[in-house]
Every structure is written in structure tokens, then in C-alpha cells.
């Protein structure tokens, strides 16, 4: 239980009314299961004019839930020991507001998230996505993404991740749950 003892409780304002609630750590295996169901390991590429190769590799881990579940994201952040939780607004889609836990720093992923998930392994098919994601994060830490060979390997690993993450085209329960009663209908 090293993660729990390392993490500490923090106070956050709830609802903007000046009320504060303690946000404590969660059991690590609970978080691993939560990541199995709701976590997102993302690797994307973008054009960047100031980089020599002109391509930027963006690596991110996130969990997004409805805003009324923000406390669980704060507790996950406390337990893992890094990242940020912020609000997302999807009014234009007719969805309820959301909260997102995000780790965008490769260094924080390498120092906190990767060791956490190595100690508390994922159990579902997302573990295959995680293995490739971990390799990509390690390559970025070692600056291998700055070489042609490293960039090609990251592109290949990302393609493998996308195969595991294929989604069906039909509407899912998650989309229906996120839509507010007066929201957009298809």
C-alpha cells in the first residue's frame, strides 16, 4: 500500500459555495479496474513548425466522467500522485458537463502512472494497449521520438493501439448517459 501512504488528502471547493470536502486516496486495485473501464491512453501526431522534423508526438492519459463524478477523479489523482482535473463543457452537443483527469507530462507518466500500473496491472484487454503505451512513453523519456527510427516505431505502436481500441459505429450506453434530457437526438 505504498501509493496510499505516499498520497495525502487534499481539500477542494465543491460547487463554488465555499464548501470543502476531503479528497482521500483510493485502493490502488480499484483504480486499476477503473482505468480498465474508463481510462484512455492516447498518442497523436501534429504538425509543428518549429520542430526540425515538423511533427510533434503528443502522449496523454485521461479519464473523463460526468461532472457530478468529479470527486472520484480527484481521489484518483490523489492516489496516483500527479495530473490535473478540470471541467469540460459539452453544451453544444446537449450533454451534461464533464470533468476530466489528465496526465499530459511524459515525465509524470513515467515517474507516477507507469510504475503504478506496473504494480497494479490492468486485467482486461486494455492491458495490451497499456503495454504499447508504456513503450511509447519510455521512448519519449529517452528522446527516441526525435529520431527517424524512433518516430517510425511510435507510429507502428500507435497503429497497434488503434487496432485494440476499435469502436463500433452504433450509439453506446455511455453516449446516451452523457446526454442531457433536452439534448441533441440522432
N, C-alpha and C positions, 0 to 999 in steps of 0.2 A: 504494500500500500504506500510506497514511496511517493507516488503522484499526489495522493490525498494530503499527506503531511507537508509536502512542498507547497501545495496550493493553499491559499488562505481565503477567508471570507471577505467580501467587499460589500459596501453599501451602494445601492443605486437608487436614483429617484424613480418612482413609479407614477405614471400618469400625469406628471407635471404639477402635482398638487403639493409638492414638498414632502410627500410621504416616502419613507425609506424602508427598504426591505433587505434583509441579509441574503446574500447570494453565496451559498456554500458549494463545496466540491461535491461531485457525484461519484459513485463507484465506477472505476475505470472500465470494467467489463460491460456495464450498462452503456457507457459512451461508445464503446466499440460496436455494440449492437445497434445503437442509434445511427452511427456512421454507416454501418452496413445498409440501413434502410433509407437514410436521408442525406448522407454525405455526397459531395460532388468533388471529384478530382479532375481539374481542368488544365489542359495545356493548349495554348493557342499561339498563333503567329500573327505578327502585324508588321506593316512597313514602318521603318524608322529612318528618317533622312540622315540623322547624324551618326548612325552606326556604319561601320566600314562595309558590312555585308548588306545593310539596308533592311535586315529582318530582325525583329525583336521576338524573343521567346517569352511568353507570359505564362507563368505557372501559378495556380491558385487552388486552395482548398476552401470549400464553403458548405454551409448548411443553411437553408432558407426555410422559414416556417411562417405561419401567420403571426402577426404582431402580438396577439394575445398569448402566444407561447414564448415570448421573448425571454422570460426568466430561465427557461431550460437552456437557451443558448448562452446566457450569461454564466450559468453554472458549468456548462461545458468549457467555456473559455477559461474560467477559474481553474478547473481541473487540469486542462492541458497546459495552461500557463502562458498562453500567447494569443494573439489575434485580436480582432475588434468585432463588436456587434453594432450594427447600425440599422436604421429604418429604411424601408423601401416603400414607395407609393405606386400602386398599380391602378389608380382611379380610372385611367383611360381605358383599361380593359374591363372595368367593372368588378375588380377583385377587392377583397379585403386588404388592408395594409399588411405588410410583411416585415419581419426582422431577419437580418442576415448575419451569420457569424462567418468571418472571412479571415484567412491567413494568406496574405499576399507576399510576404517576405520569404524568400528562399532560405535565408539563414534561420529564421524562426521555424520553418517547416523542418529543416534538417536537425535543429537542436531540440525541438519540443515534440512536434507531431510525429515524425518518423520514429523516434525511439518509443513514444507512447504506443503507436500501433504495432511496433515490433514486439513489445512486451504484452500487448493485449490484441492478438491477431483477429482480423475480420474472419467471419465464418461463412458468409455467403459468397456468391460468385464475384462480388465486388473485390474480393481479395486479389483476384488476378489483375484487375485494374490497378489496385494499390501497388502491387509488385512492380509494375511498369512505371507508375508514377514515382515511386521511390527511386528507381533507377534514374529517371529524368532529373529529379531534384538533386541527387548525388552528382550527376554530370554538371548541372548548373553550378553547384558549390565548387566543383573542381575547375570551373570555367571551360569545360569541354564544349559547351554550346557555342563558343566563339570560333571553333574550328569547323572546316567543311565536313570532316568525318563525324564530328560530334553532332552537328546540326542534322545531318542525314540520319544518324541513329535516333535522335529525338523524334524526327518526323516519322520514322518507322515505328517506334514505340507508341507514338500518338495514334497512328493508324490502328495498331493493335488494340489500344484502349477504346477507340471508337467502335470497333467490332463488338467488344464486350458490352458497350453501352448502347447498342441499338435500341431504339424505342419504336413502339408501334404507332401508327398514324391515327388510331382512334382515340377518342377522348378518354382520359383516365379518371379514376375516382379523385385523384389529387387535384386535377383541374377543376372538377365540379365542386370540391370542398372549398377551394380558394375564391370562388366567385360569390360576390355578394348577391342578396336576393334580387335586387334590381339591376343586376349586371348584364353584360353582353351575353347573348344567347346565340348558339350556332344552329 
